[in-house]
């Protein structure tokens, strides 16, 4: 859309501003989306053609080309959407859609095409071309229907444990009921065991509310589910699913059966993952019906669209699923290693929320994981919450879109207590897992609470020394959301009241939860008091780990003041996931950044062999703890009112200011209107602070009352106090956390995508973020040269060395490491389907030149880091010593260029190391094997190396360039360098440091004198300088014609008191 077009739209919207503000006075009704009945009349336009490249797909996930032509007066609001073919588009939602304006040249030509990915939805689908204004769309063209030629292809395969560790359940979907069978065995060629699967499905009558049973309904197909039995523990089995006879079958896949308590167990831990359209199209989400500021649905690349998504970043964490695009490739990579025993997903699984086809999208995208790794689920608010849900504790929440837990339990059956009581527990190796449903009643006296009490009391800690409790909502949280019954802080307080004493008494080790879309963990805690570890190193209380950062829009909604349990603990607003390695004595949990495949947090819990639960001791600790109060919160409804209602009005009043702050030329506009978006912590901070700055410059209580026209839900002063409270959090602690060394590393994603060719990390705050940005910039291929400043150097070397080894699976001394595949960097390219790069080691083979400026590091830090740079050819150490030079020689046998200029601590011992490792060993360094160097360039200017020691360089027959400026000693000592006739360039000073001048002698045959009083630009002095310079490299002036072709000699033109006080260098080619 042109800038004038969207300015006109904004201006027109401003005319309706009083009505929009009036909504502040009462709860707004559901908004009409652009796809409702009143918007979708049939009005086919003559000449407009919508075609598909095929009317059938052979494989689920196949791409179909959808093309259109003959569009008269193309508009920014034109859309192509996919619908269920047998449903009236006025009575259902679109399954996915695009704005045609995002297709290159489509607006100019009135024609274009897009590649849509189509799954086997077990119903035919079609595409429609939608035209019309934002609130009055109509169907202008319809494509032919597309069906599947392979309706019985097994899809969405999922493994799960049952109550019996010798069993494994496998569930998959087909279109029709057939004769489903599972074949399995101990090798791909021996699937001699088999079991028949049961079939089931569900209907709209099984669901409890709209839209799941109405506008979002889609036939699920046939759900096939069977149980493999008689499995040996901790054993790899192979299996295939399909129809008995000649029907299609799945690929042969393998899994590891349930481990024993003596085995080491590998796990993945997830929450709030979701799904996305790999073809880059958009999902229709239920929140469009509730979104108020825009009242209608606006096209991409408009001010309304941009402002809507700015507001969603500030107040609504249920809008977009941006992180899934990087987390899925990371999880697929983990699954391919074949080492994981299980995965645990604690709620908010698909985020379909009543749009049932989005469960199919999720099922296909997660299948590479769930078909290899048994995956255990718990209910989240977006699977369960509805006033009609069974035993629901949230009477007003409609977050599941009417699914009420039925869809998830049908598609991925868990060993729950009953089909309706969706909580359970199982033993898994040395761990006992208790999985609870925070969306159902859990207060003391409820069925769920009684189950938890009985379950924990019955755990045999001699068999399973570790206990992990999984649920969706947080028991401890750092969120500023409080006061309403469903808010994070209120539910957390309810959970502590119900479970904290129970968990502490029975020695629960960890809770895993999601809901808040970030990563945080507490200290070992009771009553908001850190109880730390006992004398044996055993945690005295549970650690509560929030891991809701898998894929959905992040929520760095931290309080202005940290709760005591989180003070000083890791907090990350970047997309990722967790993994664990567990044995009877160690529980190692890691959090990985899925964009950069970088280890971001790790901790290890320990129990000595033979540890036993001491409930009495735990009760004594509970009695001795003095509770620490939680920080005071205030209602934040005023924040929402200002951001959602007043911010758009202020933007409409000051379009010039809005243009400058978040218009088309800004990064905010470009990112929010992009196909695949980076919405990690730094971008969210920038976006929300842009809103705050824009509002702060234009709003106070008086103006608020004028804009609201007397329709405020609370006094203006209270609304402004609420707004100021949240704004202070964003400007204060949130900004500090995101920008700190701990969290600001998440800015790497944006930096990598910008592709700064200089890979300059100096402009980033904090040494760790700067070093990490530099690493990722190099890894993404944007730079081959790196300059590391002193404040960044230790972090850079740490990231390259020990942390790189940790990612590779090398635990190092004293660590219970977790093995991992070679990490990859998932690089998102704008306007293209994202793809993972080829797996690469943690090392940076693409880095060619490294410059460490006065790096405060020793050999212990430098050596492992340099080993991670196999492609390094050029190294510059500005403050080196002999030990560092020796380390470089050992670690980098491929070095071609070494610059040590200005390193006064470099002596002849370094020259020994460069020329021959044996010489260094003979000098007391042992008999280590030193790799032969092929140096072509060496700078020893102003080092502690003496001129007499340079004669050892004769052993470096590959040397072509030498910088020997400022070398102490007589020129006569340099004569042996004449043997190095391979030299093609020499830099050397021609004066000694004597204030009176110096006499330079070569073999007694040449005697020239230059003094400091001489005019530098005197031709005679220049000639003398050149003569002496040639003499220094062993070639008499009279024989200069014999110099190698292309020989370049650089001399110092500065004839100051020392001959090298200035760094100014002037080079000239000396003609024969």
RONUDREN-388516 format. One record per residue (C-alpha): z, x, y. Coordinates in steps of 0.05 Angstrom, whole numbers, plus 5000, padded with zeros to 4 digits. Example, Ala and Ser with C-alpha at 12.3 -4.5 7.8 and 13.67 -1.06 7.14 Angstrom:
! residues 2
515652464910
514352734979
END
This chain:
! residues 1072
500050005000
498350265069
504050405117
501749825161
501649345103
508649465082
511149475154
508148775160
511648555096
518348825122
517348485189
515847815156
521947895112
526148025174
524447325199
528147045140
534147495150
539246965171
538146585106
539147225066
545547395101
548146685091
548646845018
554847255035
558746615041
558146384970
556146604900
548646604899
544946214844
540246564796
534146784833
527246574812
523347154783
515747214794
514447014723
517846344724
514045684713
512745544786
509446224794
504746244735
499345724742
492645834708
487446014760
482246444727
477846794777
470346824767
467847524754
474747824738
474548104667
480448354626
478548704562
482249064505
479349634464
481249304399
483748634374
487848934318
492449534308
493049904242
499550274258
505650054297
505750454361
498250504368
495350574438
490550034464
486050114525
486549524572
481049514625
479549044682
473648964730
470948494782
477448454822
475848194892
480248444948
485048844904
492348754926
498549164916
501648564881
496348544826
499248664757
497248714684
502548464637
503348394562
505647734533
506747414465
500047084451
502846434423
507646314480
506145994547
507046554599
510646054643
515945974589
517246694571
517947384602
512747924602
514048454549
511749014595
507349084656
504149544708
502049484780
494649614781
495549964848
498750544809
492250684771
487951204808
482050904845
483250204818
484349904887
478050214914
473650014856
476749344838
476849614767
481050064724
484150174656
490950334627
493250574559
498650114532
502750274470
503149674423
508149614367
507949134309
511748574341
510648104282
507147634330
500247694363
500347934435
495547884494
494748164564
494147764628
492047964698
496947684749
495147584822
498247254882
503847364932
510647604911
513346904900
507046544879
503546914823
498046614781
494146824719
487247064740
484847314672
487047344600
485047834545
483547704472
489447694425
491648314388
494448264317
496848764265
492548914204
498649204169
504148684178
508248944120
508649664146
516049844142
518649994212
525150124248
528550444187
536050534194
541250854149
548650664150
554850774109
558450224072
565850204053
564150613991
562551344004
558051363943
553350863976
548250864031
545150244063
538050254089
535049704132
527949604156
523349074184
516848754160
513148144184
513647724120
518347664062
515748074004
518748443946
522648993983
524849593943
528250263957
526450863914
530751483918
532452133883
534252863890
527253113908
520952843940
517452853873
523052513834
524651833865
526551553798
532451133823
531050463855
534449843882
531849173906
533448993978
535648324005
531847964060
534347574120
532547394191
535447014251
532946434294
534246204365
539645744337
543646354314
543946614385
548846334435
545346294502
539246414545
535046814554
535647084483
534246394453
529146174505
525046594554
526847244519
525946994447
521247334398
520847274323
524547864293
520447874229
523747984162
529948424158
530248804092
536749134073
539149464008
544449953985
543250593946
548950713898
551851263854
550651813906
553952483895
557852713957
554853174009
548153183974
541153134002
537452523976
530152323987
527951593993
522251134010
522250394027
516849874020
514249303977
514249303901
507149423876
501649653921
504549453988
505249964044
511250424043
514850874091
514451624092
518951994044
525052184084
531752504067
539052454087
545652764068
550552314031
557752214053
561752864055
568352984021
574853154059
573753884041
566753924071
564754144141
561753544176
556353534230
556052924276
552352634336
556052194385
552551714432
553451124478
549250734529
542550994504
537450444514
529850514508
523750604551
516250494548
512951144527
506450914558
509650914627
509450164637
515449774662
520249324625
522148644653
529748664658
534448074663
537648344726
531448144766
534047424763
540647624796
538348114847
539447824916
537348284973
529948214961
530247494935
523647614900
520448164860
516648674901
510949134883
511849874875
510650324935
513449824985
519449885029
522649294993
521849614925
524650274950
530649954984
531949524922
532450144879
536550514930
541549944928
541449924853
543350664852
549250514898
552049874868
548849704801
548850154740
544949664696
538149734728
533850274698
533750704636
531251354666
535051844621
532251584555
525751944569
529352614560
534852424511
530352154456
526352804447
532953184444
535752714391
529252754351
529753504352
536953474328
535053004272
529553464248
534554004233
536953594174
544153824181
547553204208
551852754165
552352184214
551451914285
556251454321
553651004376
559250664415
555950074447
550349874495
545050054445
538249784464
539649434531
534948884510
539848374539
535947774514
528848074517
528248114441
521948544439
525949104470
529849154405
523149324373
522049864425
528950144411
528050104336
521550504338
524251034385
530751144348
527551134278
526551894274
534051934281
536651334242
531851444184
534852134173
541952064198
546551484179
548151154246
554450744257
554750244315
560049884355
559049304402
558049394477
557948884532
550348874531
550348674457
556248194457
558547904523
557347164536
562046584549
559746304482
560846944442
565846904385
572947094408
570247364473
575447614523
570647574582
569446854599
564546984656
560447574632
553247454609
551548184598
548548074528
543347594553
545747084502
545447544441
552947514428
552848094379
548447734329
542048134340
545248824333
549248634271
543148324238
538448904254
543649454237
548949164190
555649514195
561549464145
565349004192
571448604171
567247964173
560447794200
563847544263
569848024268
565648624287
570649194278
571549654218
574050334194
571550854144
573451544120
568152064134
569652754107
576153004139
575652454193
578151734194
573951314241
576650664270
571250274307
573649714352
570249174394
572749184465
568648564482
572948124435
580347994443
584548604427
591248424456
597448474410
597347884363
589747844360
586147954294
583148594320
589748884343
593048704276
587349054240
588149684282
595749714270
594949624195
589150114191
592550684228
598950594188
595050664123
591251304140
592951874093
593052474139
593252944079
586252694062
583552584132
587453004182
583152764240
582952054269
577751844319
577651144350
570950904377
569750324424
565350164484
569650064546
574150614572
581650674559
582051194614
577051194670
575651534737
571650944764
573150634831
571449944802
577849524798
580948844809
576048374774
577548194701
571448564676
572149174721
573149864691
580249974716
582849284697
580149334626
582650044620
589649814639
589149244588
587049734534
592750214549
597649644546
594949444478
593450114445
596450724480
603250714445
599950564379
594851124385
600151634407
605151444353
599951514297
597052154324
589951934343
586252564362
580552284404
577551644430
569951614440
567351114490
561650964538
560650414590
561350884649
554851254652
557251974657
561052484616
568452584626
574452774584
581852754596
587153254578
591553074518
594852494552
600151954550
601751494608
597051884653
601252504639
598153124608
602353294547
598353914528
599054274461
604954474416
606755184396
601655174339
596054974386
595754244363
594353734418
600453294429
596352684450
589352394445
583652644488
579352074514
572052254519
567151834558
560051964536
555951404567
550851884598
545551824543
540051454580
541750904628
542450984704
548251454717
554551214751
558251774786
562751244816
568951694819
575151514857
576751874922
582752174886
582552414814
587352064764
592152574736
589052534666
582252764694
584753274745
581353934730
577653654670
570053694660
565953154695
558353124691
553252644721
547252864681
543752574620
545952834552
549452704487
555052994444
555253334377
560953584334
562554044277
568953874239
572954164182
580154064161
582854544214
577854534272
574553964310
569154264356
565953774405
560153974449
556453614504
549253804515
544753664574
538753334543
533953514599
535354264596
538154294525
543954674554
551154684530
555254374587
562054264556
565654474493
572754434467
576054554400
582054184371
586054544319
590754344262
593754844214
592254754140
597254274111
598753934178
602453274171
603452704221
610452694250
611252004280
618552124299
616552734340
611152324374
616151774391
620652294422
615052564465
613351854487
620551744507
620852394547
614452294587
615052074659
608851654675
604451904732
602051344777
594551224781
591251294850
591250674893
584850274894
582449724939
577249174925
570249444933
566748774944
565848965017
561949574996
557249134956
556548635013
554749175063
549949555018
546548954987
546148505048
547148875113
543549525097
536749165088
537748785153
539349425190
533049735161
528949145184
531749205254
530249955258
523850065220
522650735254
529450985231
528150715161
521451075159
524751725177
530451645128
527051375065
519851235082
513551445043
514052175066
521152265038
523252514970
527351874959
521151444965
517051904920
522251934865
524151204864
516850994862
515051494808
513251314737
518551754705
524351874752
529752394760
535951994778
541352494760
547552614801
544553024858
539052514872
543951934868
548552294917
542752404965
540551684959
547351374969
549151845026
542551655059
544750925057
551651115084
548851535141
543850995159
549250455159
554550875194
549951005253
548650265264
554549845239
561649665259
565949045249
563148705311
555848815292
557548595221
559947925246
553747835288
549048005231
552847555183
552546975233
559646775215
558246745140
562847305116
566747215051
572547605082
574747855150
570048375178
575648885182
577048805107
569648875090
569149505132
575449785100
572449665031
565949985052
569550585083
573650685019
567550754975
563751145027
569451635032
569051744957
561551894961
562352355021
568552674992
570352764919
563752514889
559752994934
564553554916
563953434841
556453374842
555553974887
560754414853
559654964803
561654484748
556853914763
551454124811
547554444755
544353764746
540053914806
535954364761
531553794739
528953654808
528054394823
524154504760
519553924775
518354164846
516154814814
518255304868
513855904852
519056384881
524556144834
529456284890
536456054873
539856314935
539355654972
543655284921
551155204929
555555564879
553656144834
553155744770
548355234797
544155774830
543656184766
542055564725
536655344773
533556024768
533756024692
530455344687
525255514739
523256124699
523555744634
518955214662
513855754677
514155714753
515956444764
515657114730
519857504780
527157374792
531857644845
539257554828
544157614885
551157884874
554757214876
549956924824
549657524778
555657404733
553756684721
546556874708
548457394656
553456914624
548156374617
543256864587
548257204541
554356864508
552356144525
545356274499
548356524434
552655904430
546555454436
543055844382
548855724335
552056414337
559456264346
561156964368
568157254358
573856764355
569756134362
568455554315
561155494335
556454934319
549655124293
543754864332
536254904332
532755324383
533554914446
527754644484
526554454556
523953754564
519553784626
517453124657
510753124691
509452614745
504752054726
503952294654
507052114588
512952604580
512753084523
517453614497
515154324503
514354714439
521154934412
522955594444
529056044438
534356044491
531456704514
526456734571
520357094544
516456924606
520757334653
517357984670
521258274728
528758224742
532158484804
539758514803
542258654873
549059004870
550858594809
558458634796
557658664721
558959174667
555359374604
558858824564
555558294608
548858634619
547158834547
547058144514
543457844574
537858354573
536958234499
535257514518
529257774559
524358024506
518558004556
521958414609
517558964635
520559114704
527959214719
531159384785
538559554789
540759684861
547859904844
547060204775
550860744740
549361154678
552560654631
548360084657
541960494653
543660674581
544859944566
538059764595
534660294553
537960034490
536459294504
529459334534
524859794495
518859454528
520659684598
514759954636
518059994705
525160194723
527660204795
534360534807
533360704881
539760774921
544360804860
548461414876
552261364811
545961494770
545962214749
542162674702
545362314643
540861714658
534862174658
537062434590
537361724564
530461564592
527262174561
530562214494
536161814464
538262384420
540062784482
544962244502
547862214432
548762964434
552562884499
558062494463
554961804458
554661804381
548561784338
545761114360
538361004352
535160954420
528460614425
522661014453
520760804523
513660744550
515560784624
509760814673
513760724737
520461044755
524361034820
530061514828
530061524904
536861684935
540361714868
545162244844
539862574803
538563304822
531763594831
533164084775
534463514727
527663194739
524463724695
526663304635
521762774657
516263204628
517762844562
515462184592
507962274581
506661544599
509461614670
504361474724
508561314786
514761684810
519161564871
523262184882
524962104956
531562384976
532662774913
537563334928
535764054913
530164554928
522964384924
521864964878
525664584824
520264044826
514564514807
514964354732
512763654748
505863934757
505263884682
505163124690
497863084707
497862354686
501462174751
497261744796
502361584850
508261964878
513061774933
517162344961
520562565024
518263225054
524463435091
531263645068
537563365099
539163975141
539763815215
536064455232
530364325185
528764635118
524065125088
520264855029
517665364980
512865304922
512765904876
513166364936
505866234951
506665725007
511565765065
511665205116
517264985162
518364305195
523964145242
527063495266
524663635337
517463595316
513263015338
512462555277
505462355296
503263075309
497063225268
499863915252
506263625225
502463105186
498363645154
504464045138
507963435108
501963285064
501364005041
508664025022
508363344987
502663574943
506564194928
512463774905
508263474849
505864144827
498764134855
497264664908
493564414969
487764854955
486864544887
487763824909
480663664886
483263714815
487963124824
486762544776
481762014801
485161474843
491261904856
495461614913
500862004949
505861644993
509962045042
515561885090
513061865161
520161865188
522162575208
529162375227
535362795215
535562655141
528262535128
529761865095
534461485141
529560915149
526260505094
519660455132
514160705088
507060835108
502060975053
495461335061
490161565013
489062315020
481662455014
479763104979
END
